[in-house]
Amino acid sequence: MTTDHRARDPYSQLADTEDCGLRILRRAVDAAPNGILITDNTRPDNPIVYANPAFERMTGYTAGEILGRNCRFLQGDDRDQPGIAELRAAFTAGGTATVLLRNYCKDGSLFWNRLHISPVRDDQGALTHYVGIQEDVTREREEEAARRQLLEIVETTPDLVVITAPDGTILYRNRSGLAAMGLSGTAPEPGETLEDLLAPWARQRLREEGLATAVREGFWQGPGALLDSGREIPVSLVLLAHYDGYGEVERLSAVMRAGDSAAEPPSAASSQAMYREIVEAAREGFDRMRREDTGPGFHRLPVDSSGDIAFLDPERVRFFQAEGNYALAFTERDHHLANLSLADLERRLESRGFLRSHRSYLVNLDHVTTLKTLDGQTYLVMDTEQGDRVPVSRRNLDTVRTALGLA
Ligand SMILES: Cc1cc2nc3c(=O)[nH]c(=O)nc-3n(C[C@H](O)[C@H](O)[C@H](O)COP(=O)(O)O)c2cc1C
């Protein structure tokens, strides 16, 4: 007869649970995205007795190379840091500390380490170990510095910069821009919108053309006018749409430059000159078209590269990237500014196997070799020599998959 000893011995059950708990904890520490170190406080100079894989990845050292050493080797010769003194004090007092340190990887490259250390005591309260959690915050610091620099630029530029919610409610406007335009007021009134700042005709243009284009293409540029106590201030206006990870508009920003020539409607004379140039460029282009290809299978796409009309073979165009109200057509050798918006191109090329993968990319599906997902973003890998990658927005992912027969 077999006896289930666990039924009689409650301690064995506990031991099993503890074992299992320890295994789970060990797995969690091994799999943690942050670096984790354990040091042995009972041995001279507090050596490292455990380093998790994330620590190895972060520093380039293998656990075998660092076990038995004090962690200070990560500081190299860069020992004059306020965080080190803080650590020493916490360590001497048997307490915790969170500090920011300059540390160095095995290859000598610098990384910013946000380090937290805390003591581990045994049942008698004696300090036996220390646990350290390391987070590489280098990228965060670089991004923060870039954000600060950008804000400094925005806070000094004479352009008026207005950032709004998708419904146009103003969230931010720069003081230097307001001052340069001779406008008063600092903080926007609650609920004040971008339209409230504009002259009626500029408001209408924004509503009818600017907003829709910016939301669709990411960018719109056109003339506008601010309204200040009944006085119109002509501006050239650039409207940008900022999207979230799902391709939805998260913010809009308007950059307005005072008295820019682009703000004024073109004079009759310059309109005529422009018109003549266009007609001439078109005529020249059509002559070339006749010379180069007269067959019935003619399917070339005329694009206008700074007044020069070029004809591209859609079969050989890789993709188009929106630039303002225009698009860029990339061929094997160069790229051309197409005098069509990405949306127009999409309509014209849809039947030829082109598909919008992302708000700024129109892709010829014949040139897609595979789909790849990195850090949650899916890309189409193209058959170029460099294996160019074109992002796919989440909104378009299913359509792209279906078109590639991967659904
Ligand atoms: C658990 C633990 C983890 C540590 N991790 C690091 C680390 O990642 N980088 C670092 O520069 N120092 C780290 N230190 C700090 C150094 O080991 C040392 O305490 C510090 O340099 C101050 O002492 P010192 O003046 O003797 O060097 C850690 C300390 C402990 C206890």
The ligand as a Tripos MOL2 file, in Angstrom:
@<TRIPOS>MOLECULE
LIG
   31    33     1     0     0
SMALL
NO_CHARGES

@<TRIPOS>ATOM
      1 C1         24.0690   45.3590   -5.5670 C.3       1 LIG1
      2 C2         24.9620   46.4640   -6.0630 C.ar      1 LIG1
      3 C3         24.9540   46.7700   -7.4240 C.ar      1 LIG1
      4 C4         25.7720   47.7780   -7.9130 C.ar      1 LIG1
      5 N1         25.7460   48.0580   -9.2560 N.ar      1 LIG1
      6 C5         26.5620   49.0140   -9.7360 C.ar      1 LIG1
      7 C6         26.5460   49.3390  -11.1300 C.ar      1 LIG1
      8 O1         25.7740   48.7650  -11.9200 O.2       1 LIG1
      9 N2         27.3360   50.3190  -11.5580 N.ar      1 LIG1
     10 C7         28.1730   51.0170  -10.7260 C.ar      1 LIG1
     11 O2         28.8920   51.9010  -11.1830 O.2       1 LIG1
     12 N3         28.2040   50.7450   -9.3990 N.ar      1 LIG1
     13 C8         27.4060   49.7760   -8.8970 C.ar      1 LIG1
     14 N4         27.4380   49.5140   -7.5530 N.ar      1 LIG1
     15 C9         28.2280   50.3510   -6.6560 C.3       1 LIG1
     16 C10        29.6470   49.9350   -6.3960 C.3       1 LIG1
     17 O3         29.7320   48.5470   -6.1470 O.3       1 LIG1
     18 C11        30.1770   50.6970   -5.1840 C.3       1 LIG1
     19 O4         29.3280   50.4590   -4.0950 O.3       1 LIG1
     20 C12        30.2830   52.1890   -5.4150 C.3       1 LIG1
     21 O5         31.2250   52.4040   -6.4480 O.3       1 LIG1
     22 C13        30.7240   53.0010   -4.1880 C.3       1 LIG1
     23 O6         31.7640   52.4030   -3.5430 O.3       1 LIG1
     24 P1         33.3460   52.6650   -3.7950 P.3       1 LIG1
     25 O7         33.5980   54.0670   -3.4480 O.co2     1 LIG1
     26 O8         34.0100   51.6560   -2.8990 O.co2     1 LIG1
     27 O9         33.6020   52.3660   -5.2320 O.co2     1 LIG1
     28 C14        26.6260   48.5030   -7.0300 C.ar      1 LIG1
     29 C15        26.6100   48.2020   -5.6660 C.ar      1 LIG1
     30 C16        25.7950   47.1970   -5.1800 C.ar      1 LIG1
     31 C17        25.8080   46.8870   -3.7220 C.3       1 LIG1
@<TRIPOS>BOND
     1     1     2 1
     2     2     3 ar
     3     2    30 ar
     4     3     4 ar
     5     4     5 ar
     6     4    28 ar
     7     5     6 ar
     8     6     7 ar
     9     6    13 1
    10     7     8 2
    11     7     9 ar
    12     9    10 ar
    13    10    11 2
    14    10    12 ar
    15    12    13 ar
    16    13    14 ar
    17    14    15 1
    18    14    28 ar
    19    15    16 1
    20    16    17 1
    21    16    18 1
    22    18    19 1
    23    18    20 1
    24    20    21 1
    25    20    22 1
    26    22    23 1
    27    23    24 1
    28    24    25 2
    29    24    26 1
    30    24    27 1
    31    28    29 ar
    32    29    30 ar
    33    30    31 1
@<TRIPOS>SUBSTRUCTURE
     1 LIG1         1 GROUP 0 **** ****
